[in-house]
Amino acid sequence: MLEGKVIKDFNDKENNLKKYTVGKKFKAENKRYKELQAKGFVEEGKEVKAKEDK
């Protein structure tokens, strides 16, 4: 899973058209994140681990 900042506003068609604006954080599976990065919507992401129950 990757996470990074949005650099261009977009509506996420795979999440009920949720609006993401510049500066917000975006997290998605690697393949999905790379697609959006290639289209110029998000910056280079950092790997994040799934949260575990404590």
Gaussian input, Z-matrix of N, CA and C with variables (Angstrom, degrees):
# hf/3-21g

backbone

0 1
 N
 C     1     B1
 C     2     B2     1     A1
 N     3     B3     2     A2     1     D1
 C     4     B4     3     A3     2     D2
 C     5     B5     4     A4     3     D3
 N     6     B6     5     A5     4     D4
 C     7     B7     6     A6     5     D5
 C     8     B8     7     A7     6     D6
 N     9     B9     8     A8     7     D7
 C    10    B10     9     A9     8     D8
 C    11    B11    10    A10     9     D9
 N    12    B12    11    A11    10    D10
 C    13    B13    12    A12    11    D11
 C    14    B14    13    A13    12    D12
 N    15    B15    14    A14    13    D13
 C    16    B16    15    A15    14    D14
 C    17    B17    16    A16    15    D15
 N    18    B18    17    A17    16    D16
 C    19    B19    18    A18    17    D17
 C    20    B20    19    A19    18    D18
 N    21    B21    20    A20    19    D19
 C    22    B22    21    A21    20    D20
 C    23    B23    22    A22    21    D21
 N    24    B24    23    A23    22    D22
 C    25    B25    24    A24    23    D23
 C    26    B26    25    A25    24    D24
 N    27    B27    26    A26    25    D25
 C    28    B28    27    A27    26    D26
 C    29    B29    28    A28    27    D27
 N    30    B30    29    A29    28    D28
 C    31    B31    30    A30    29    D29
 C    32    B32    31    A31    30    D30
 N    33    B33    32    A32    31    D31
 C    34    B34    33    A33    32    D32
 C    35    B35    34    A34    33    D33
 N    36    B36    35    A35    34    D34
 C    37    B37    36    A36    35    D35
 C    38    B38    37    A37    36    D36
 N    39    B39    38    A38    37    D37
 C    40    B40    39    A39    38    D38
 C    41    B41    40    A40    39    D39
 N    42    B42    41    A41    40    D40
 C    43    B43    42    A42    41    D41
 C    44    B44    43    A43    42    D42
 N    45    B45    44    A44    43    D43
 C    46    B46    45    A45    44    D44
 C    47    B47    46    A46    45    D45
 N    48    B48    47    A47    46    D46
 C    49    B49    48    A48    47    D47
 C    50    B50    49    A49    48    D48
 N    51    B51    50    A50    49    D49
 C    52    B52    51    A51    50    D50
 C    53    B53    52    A52    51    D51
 N    54    B54    53    A53    52    D52
 C    55    B55    54    A54    53    D53
 C    56    B56    55    A55    54    D54
 N    57    B57    56    A56    55    D55
 C    58    B58    57    A57    56    D56
 C    59    B59    58    A58    57    D57
 N    60    B60    59    A59    58    D58
 C    61    B61    60    A60    59    D59
 C    62    B62    61    A61    60    D60
 N    63    B63    62    A62    61    D61
 C    64    B64    63    A63    62    D62
 C    65    B65    64    A64    63    D63
 N    66    B66    65    A65    64    D64
 C    67    B67    66    A66    65    D65
 C    68    B68    67    A67    66    D66
 N    69    B69    68    A68    67    D67
 C    70    B70    69    A69    68    D68
 C    71    B71    70    A70    69    D69
 N    72    B72    71    A71    70    D70
 C    73    B73    72    A72    71    D71
 C    74    B74    73    A73    72    D72
 N    75    B75    74    A74    73    D73
 C    76    B76    75    A75    74    D74
 C    77    B77    76    A76    75    D75
 N    78    B78    77    A77    76    D76
 C    79    B79    78    A78    77    D77
 C    80    B80    79    A79    78    D78
 N    81    B81    80    A80    79    D79
 C    82    B82    81    A81    80    D80
 C    83    B83    82    A82    81    D81
 N    84    B84    83    A83    82    D82
 C    85    B85    84    A84    83    D83
 C    86    B86    85    A85    84    D84
 N    87    B87    86    A86    85    D85
 C    88    B88    87    A87    86    D86
 C    89    B89    88    A88    87    D87
 N    90    B90    89    A89    88    D88
 C    91    B91    90    A90    89    D89
 C    92    B92    91    A91    90    D90
 N    93    B93    92    A92    91    D91
 C    94    B94    93    A93    92    D92
 C    95    B95    94    A94    93    D93
 N    96    B96    95    A95    94    D94
 C    97    B97    96    A96    95    D95
 C    98    B98    97    A97    96    D96
 N    99    B99    98    A98    97    D97
 C   100   B100    99    A99    98    D98
 C   101   B101   100   A100    99    D99
 N   102   B102   101   A101   100   D100
 C   103   B103   102   A102   101   D101
 C   104   B104   103   A103   102   D102
 N   105   B105   104   A104   103   D103
 C   106   B106   105   A105   104   D104
 C   107   B107   106   A106   105   D105
 N   108   B108   107   A107   106   D106
 C   109   B109   108   A108   107   D107
 C   110   B110   109   A109   108   D108
 N   111   B111   110   A110   109   D109
 C   112   B112   111   A111   110   D110
 C   113   B113   112   A112   111   D111
 N   114   B114   113   A113   112   D112
 C   115   B115   114   A114   113   D113
 C   116   B116   115   A115   114   D114
 N   117   B117   116   A116   115   D115
 C   118   B118   117   A117   116   D116
 C   119   B119   118   A118   117   D117
 N   120   B120   119   A119   118   D118
 C   121   B121   120   A120   119   D119
 C   122   B122   121   A121   120   D120
 N   123   B123   122   A122   121   D121
 C   124   B124   123   A123   122   D122
 C   125   B125   124   A124   123   D123
 N   126   B126   125   A125   124   D124
 C   127   B127   126   A126   125   D125
 C   128   B128   127   A127   126   D126
 N   129   B129   128   A128   127   D127
 C   130   B130   129   A129   128   D128
 C   131   B131   130   A130   129   D129
 N   132   B132   131   A131   130   D130
 C   133   B133   132   A132   131   D131
 C   134   B134   133   A133   132   D132
 N   135   B135   134   A134   133   D133
 C   136   B136   135   A135   134   D134
 C   137   B137   136   A136   135   D135
 N   138   B138   137   A137   136   D136
 C   139   B139   138   A138   137   D137
 C   140   B140   139   A139   138   D138
 N   141   B141   140   A140   139   D139
 C   142   B142   141   A141   140   D140
 C   143   B143   142   A142   141   D141
 N   144   B144   143   A143   142   D142
 C   145   B145   144   A144   143   D143
 C   146   B146   145   A145   144   D144
 N   147   B147   146   A146   145   D145
 C   148   B148   147   A147   146   D146
 C   149   B149   148   A148   147   D147
 N   150   B150   149   A149   148   D148
 C   151   B151   150   A150   149   D149
 C   152   B152   151   A151   150   D150
 N   153   B153   152   A152   151   D151
 C   154   B154   153   A153   152   D152
 C   155   B155   154   A154   153   D153
 N   156   B156   155   A155   154   D154
 C   157   B157   156   A156   155   D155
 C   158   B158   157   A157   156   D156
 N   159   B159   158   A158   157   D157
 C   160   B160   159   A159   158   D158
 C   161   B161   160   A160   159   D159

   B1=1.4431
   B2=1.5332
   B3=1.3201
   B4=1.4609
   B5=1.5243
   B6=1.3283
   B7=1.4613
   B8=1.5182
   B9=1.3243
   B10=1.4612
   B11=1.5129
   B12=1.3404
   B13=1.4666
   B14=1.5192
   B15=1.3166
   B16=1.4637
   B17=1.5310
   B18=1.3355
   B19=1.4714
   B20=1.5311
   B21=1.3325
   B22=1.4673
   B23=1.5217
   B24=1.3421
   B25=1.4658
   B26=1.5337
   B27=1.3349
   B28=1.4624
   B29=1.5178
   B30=1.3279
   B31=1.4610
   B32=1.5206
   B33=1.3163
   B34=1.4620
   B35=1.5230
   B36=1.3190
   B37=1.4649
   B38=1.5259
   B39=1.3243
   B40=1.4633
   B41=1.5245
   B42=1.3408
   B43=1.4667
   B44=1.5350
   B45=1.3361
   B46=1.4632
   B47=1.5291
   B48=1.3265
   B49=1.4656
   B50=1.5341
   B51=1.3293
   B52=1.4717
   B53=1.5235
   B54=1.3321
   B55=1.4624
   B56=1.5196
   B57=1.3151
   B58=1.4634
   B59=1.5216
   B60=1.3259
   B61=1.4585
   B62=1.5210
   B63=1.3202
   B64=1.4625
   B65=1.5222
   B66=1.3343
   B67=1.4538
   B68=1.5130
   B69=1.3427
   B70=1.4660
   B71=1.5192
   B72=1.3288
   B73=1.4657
   B74=1.5199
   B75=1.3253
   B76=1.4596
   B77=1.5181
   B78=1.3352
   B79=1.4577
   B80=1.5122
   B81=1.3323
   B82=1.4634
   B83=1.5263
   B84=1.3232
   B85=1.4650
   B86=1.5302
   B87=1.3287
   B88=1.4659
   B89=1.5241
   B90=1.3366
   B91=1.4721
   B92=1.5280
   B93=1.3139
   B94=1.4683
   B95=1.5262
   B96=1.3256
   B97=1.4599
   B98=1.5295
   B99=1.3323
   B100=1.4776
   B101=1.5273
   B102=1.3400
   B103=1.4735
   B104=1.5244
   B105=1.3463
   B106=1.4629
   B107=1.5240
   B108=1.3183
   B109=1.4667
   B110=1.5328
   B111=1.3090
   B112=1.4663
   B113=1.5290
   B114=1.3305
   B115=1.4660
   B116=1.5235
   B117=1.3427
   B118=1.4552
   B119=1.5179
   B120=1.3334
   B121=1.4636
   B122=1.5297
   B123=1.3319
   B124=1.4658
   B125=1.5287
   B126=1.3492
   B127=1.4566
   B128=1.5249
   B129=1.3195
   B130=1.4569
   B131=1.5226
   B132=1.3087
   B133=1.4606
   B134=1.5116
   B135=1.3121
   B136=1.4622
   B137=1.5144
   B138=1.3142
   B139=1.4639
   B140=1.5248
   B141=1.3249
   B142=1.4599
   B143=1.5165
   B144=1.3175
   B145=1.4523
   B146=1.5204
   B147=1.3212
   B148=1.4591
   B149=1.5260
   B150=1.3187
   B151=1.4651
   B152=1.5212
   B153=1.3227
   B154=1.4534
   B155=1.5155
   B156=1.3167
   B157=1.4683
   B158=1.5197
   B159=1.3349
   B160=1.4637
   B161=1.4986
   A1=108.48
   A2=116.66
   A3=122.66
   A4=110.63
   A5=115.74
   A6=121.18
   A7=108.94
   A8=115.78
   A9=121.64
   A10=109.96
   A11=114.79
   A12=119.80
   A13=111.60
   A14=114.08
   A15=121.93
   A16=107.71
   A17=116.43
   A18=120.35
   A19=112.14
   A20=116.60
   A21=121.86
   A22=107.50
   A23=117.54
   A24=121.67
   A25=111.03
   A26=115.66
   A27=120.46
   A28=110.38
   A29=115.40
   A30=122.58
   A31=106.61
   A32=116.65
   A33=121.80
   A34=110.84
   A35=115.72
   A36=120.59
   A37=112.38
   A38=118.06
   A39=120.64
   A40=112.55
   A41=116.48
   A42=120.29
   A43=109.16
   A44=116.39
   A45=122.09
   A46=112.43
   A47=117.14
   A48=124.65
   A49=113.26
   A50=116.50
   A51=120.61
   A52=108.91
   A53=115.68
   A54=120.71
   A55=111.10
   A56=115.33
   A57=122.23
   A58=107.22
   A59=116.58
   A60=121.02
   A61=110.05
   A62=115.90
   A63=122.24
   A64=110.24
   A65=115.55
   A66=121.74
   A67=114.52
   A68=118.08
   A69=120.52
   A70=109.35
   A71=115.54
   A72=119.85
   A73=109.12
   A74=115.16
   A75=121.14
   A76=107.80
   A77=116.46
   A78=121.77
   A79=108.48
   A80=115.67
   A81=120.10
   A82=109.75
   A83=114.54
   A84=119.63
   A85=108.32
   A86=116.33
   A87=121.98
   A88=113.61
   A89=117.59
   A90=120.94
   A91=110.77
   A92=117.14
   A93=122.39
   A94=110.74
   A95=116.20
   A96=120.25
   A97=110.43
   A98=116.22
   A99=120.47
   A100=111.11
   A101=117.53
   A102=121.32
   A103=110.02
   A104=115.89
   A105=120.40
   A106=111.20
   A107=116.90
   A108=120.51
   A109=109.57
   A110=117.01
   A111=121.70
   A112=111.53
   A113=116.41
   A114=121.19
   A115=112.45
   A116=117.27
   A117=121.21
   A118=115.86
   A119=117.52
   A120=119.99
   A121=113.42
   A122=117.16
   A123=120.74
   A124=109.78
   A125=114.92
   A126=119.73
   A127=109.48
   A128=116.37
   A129=120.25
   A130=108.97
   A131=116.14
   A132=120.73
   A133=113.83
   A134=114.32
   A135=121.46
   A136=108.10
   A137=115.40
   A138=121.23
   A139=109.30
   A140=116.81
   A141=121.78
   A142=108.47
   A143=115.25
   A144=120.01
   A145=109.20
   A146=115.30
   A147=119.79
   A148=108.08
   A149=115.65
   A150=119.71
   A151=109.95
   A152=115.37
   A153=120.07
   A154=109.51
   A155=116.17
   A156=120.49
   A157=109.00
   A158=115.21
   A159=119.62
   A160=110.54
   D1=137.59
   D2=-179.76
   D3=-117.24
   D4=151.58
   D5=178.19
   D6=-140.80
   D7=141.00
   D8=177.86
   D9=-166.46
   D10=-176.24
   D11=-177.78
   D12=-93.38
   D13=147.97
   D14=175.75
   D15=-76.96
   D16=132.45
   D17=178.89
   D18=-113.85
   D19=-5.24
   D20=177.20
   D21=-150.66
   D22=126.72
   D23=-178.73
   D24=-54.17
   D25=141.05
   D26=174.25
   D27=-157.63
   D28=159.76
   D29=173.10
   D30=-105.88
   D31=124.44
   D32=-176.08
   D33=-78.42
   D34=104.90
   D35=-177.19
   D36=-65.86
   D37=-18.50
   D38=179.22
   D39=-94.99
   D40=3.90
   D41=178.84
   D42=-136.36
   D43=56.36
   D44=175.95
   D45=55.20
   D46=35.96
   D47=-179.81
   D48=56.16
   D49=33.38
   D50=177.39
   D51=-59.32
   D52=132.94
   D53=-178.24
   D54=-85.30
   D55=129.48
   D56=174.08
   D57=-115.21
   D58=129.47
   D59=-179.00
   D60=-110.98
   D61=162.44
   D62=-178.58
   D63=-53.23
   D64=132.26
   D65=177.81
   D66=96.47
   D67=-19.91
   D68=178.43
   D69=-72.83
   D70=157.72
   D71=176.04
   D72=-87.55
   D73=144.69
   D74=178.11
   D75=-130.86
   D76=135.29
   D77=-179.73
   D78=-131.98
   D79=135.32
   D80=179.74
   D81=-158.96
   D82=168.53
   D83=174.19
   D84=-60.42
   D85=152.80
   D86=-173.91
   D87=-50.91
   D88=-47.86
   D89=-177.15
   D90=-60.99
   D91=-47.30
   D92=-179.11
   D93=-63.98
   D94=-43.75
   D95=-179.23
   D96=-62.47
   D97=-43.65
   D98=-179.58
   D99=-62.95
   D100=-36.32
   D101=177.03
   D102=-59.33
   D103=-49.01
   D104=-177.48
   D105=-69.08
   D106=-33.26
   D107=177.59
   D108=-66.19
   D109=-41.94
   D110=179.48
   D111=-62.80
   D112=-30.41
   D113=179.29
   D114=-86.34
   D115=-3.18
   D116=175.66
   D117=85.89
   D118=19.92
   D119=-178.51
   D120=-91.90
   D121=-27.87
   D122=-177.98
   D123=-132.52
   D124=153.51
   D125=177.78
   D126=-76.88
   D127=176.22
   D128=177.02
   D129=-59.91
   D130=128.78
   D131=-174.54
   D132=-90.93
   D133=161.65
   D134=175.48
   D135=-109.86
   D136=144.64
   D137=178.64
   D138=-67.11
   D139=132.04
   D140=175.66
   D141=-125.84
   D142=146.59
   D143=178.71
   D144=-91.28
   D145=148.34
   D146=176.42
   D147=-64.42
   D148=141.02
   D149=179.74
   D150=-68.63
   D151=135.81
   D152=178.84
   D153=-102.96
   D154=148.50
   D155=176.66
   D156=-69.70
   D157=136.79
   D158=-179.25
   D159=-99.88

